[in-house]
């Protein structure tokens, strides 16, 4: 039966050799079917990707909202400041500080940091929103023992990194994570950048730009 299907497409010529006849229907039809399949699969994958992207964005937004309340606990509500990634926190109708998201590059890539700053310029909390640092080394930047070093009054020049186990100044000194100086410097740079953003807001009790 298969030979009968193939036979119409074959023509004998001299010398016993065969020549294939081109049947455009047999060529075009499979190509059209494959094209349709590709279009449908692409559309389905594109739709799934859009839904996944929206879901991820919603999760990130929810996580950032929770983190704002965590790093600036004195605020009961937040509003946009007019500067990207900077929110002003308020309570009982008065501004109590701001929350800034800044990004620097750590050892493993982008490192996204949220910093809470009170109206008088003291750091109230730090949260690492995103990092790709080495597990057991730079990834320890998410630990409370490291982040809590930033909380409190800030010296005029901001924070500086010092070798872990050495003499670390009580004011502005941050003990580096063991084996992760690059990560430590990246977090410090992000927090110092947040302090610069705070100074542009002219919050009551804050430094003027």
N, C-alpha and C positions, 0 to 999 in steps of 0.2 A: 504493500500500500504506500509506503514511504517513497519507494522508487517511482510509483505512479505520480506522486505529488511533485517530485523533482524533475521528472522527464520533460514536462512542457518547457522547462527553463533551459534545456540542454539541446544543442543542435550538433549532429555529427558532421565532421568535415573530412576532407581527404587525409589519409594517413592514419585513420582511426582515432585521431585526437578530437577532443570536444571543446566547444566554445559555449560559454554561458550567455544566455539571452538576458538582457536587463529588463526586469519587470518592475516598473516604477511604483506600482501599488505595493509590492512586497518590500520596497525600500522606504517609501514615504510613510506608510501606515505605522510600522514599528517606531520610526523616528518621531512621529507625531504623538504616539502613545507615551514614549519616554519623556518627551517634552512636557506633556500634560502632567505626568507623574512628578517630574521635577518641580514644576510650578506649584502643584498642590503641596508637596512636601516642604518646599521653601516657605509657603504661606503659613502652614501649620507651625513650623519651627519659629518663624518670625513672630507669630501671635503668642506662642508659648514664651518666647524670650521677652516680649513686651510685658506679659503678665508677671513673669518672674522679676523683671527689672522694677516694676511698680511695687511689687511686694517687698523687695529688698529696700527700696527707697523709703517705704512706709515704716519698715522696721528700724532703719537707721534714724529716721526722724523721731520716732518714739524713744529710741535709746538716747538721742541727744537731748530730748526734752527732760527725760528722767535725770540725765547727767547734769543739766543746768541747775535743777533743784538741789542736787547733791553738792556741787561745788560752791553754790551760793545759797546756803540754807536759810539765810535771813529773808530771802525774797519769796513772796507768795504768788507773784505773777511776773511775766517777762514780756517785753515789747522790743520790736526792731529798733536799732539805734540810727539807722540810715547808713551805717557802715557794714559791709558784708561780713557775715559771721561774728557779729558783735550784738549782744542783746543787753538791754538795761533791765535790771531787776528792781522791783518795787514792792513795798508792803505798806498797807494803810495809807496809800496815796503818796508815799514819799519814796524817792529813789534810794536804794540801799547798796547799789553797786552795779557791776556789769559782769557778763560772761563772754569770753572771747575764745574762738576756735582758731588756732594757728597750726601751720604745717611746716615741718622741716624734714630733712633727709637723715635717717639713721643709718646704721650699718646695713640693714636689710632692705632699705627703701623708704618710702614715705612714712612719716610718723606724725599722726594727727593728735593734737593735744587741746583739751578744753581747760581753761583757767578761770576761776572765779575770783573777783577782786572787789573788795568792799569800797564804799564811797570815799573812805579816807586813805585808800591805796594799799591796804593789807591784802595779801593773798589768803583767800578763804578755802580754797580747795583746788586740786589738780586731778584731772582724769585723762587717761590715755584712751582715745577713741579708736585708734587704728595703729597697729604696728606689725612689722614683719621681721622682728628681731630674733636673734638666735635663742632658742629655748634653753633655759638654765643660765643664760648670760644677759644679753640685752633685753630679753622678754621680761626680765624681772622688774622692768620699769613700771609695770602695772601694779606692783606690790605697794601696799600702804606704807611700809617701812621706808620706801624711797620717796613716794609722793608727799608724805607728811612733812618732809624736810622743807618744803616750800611754804607751808602755812605760817602766817605771821607777818609782822612788819617787814618791809622791803627796803634795803639800803638804796641810796640814790642811784648807784651804778648797776643795780640789779643783782642777779645771782651769778656765781662763778663755781666751776667744778674743781674739787680737790681730790687728791688720791685717797681712796678708802683706807682707813686705818691710820692716816696721818693726822696732822693738826688741821681741823676744819673750823673756820671762824663761825661763831654762833650766829652772826648776822650776815646773811647772804651767801654763806658757804654751803655747798651741796656735795656730800660725799659720793664719789662716783661708784657706780655698780661695779663689782669685781669682774674684771675681764671684759668690761663693756664701756670703755671711756667714750667711744664714739656715740653710743646711744645716750649716755649721760649728758654729753655736750649738746646733743640734738634736743633733748627735752628742755634743758636749761635755755637754749636759744629760743624755743617755742614760747616758754613762759615769759622770757624777757621781751619778746615781740608783743605778747599780750599786754604787758605793762605799758609798752609804748602806745598801743591802741587805747588803753584806758586813759592815758594822759590827754588824748585828743577829745575826750567826751565832756570835759569840764564839769564833772559831777560835783555836787556839793561836798566840800571837804577834801576833794581830790586836787592833785597837782594840775596846774594850768599849762596848756601847750604853748 
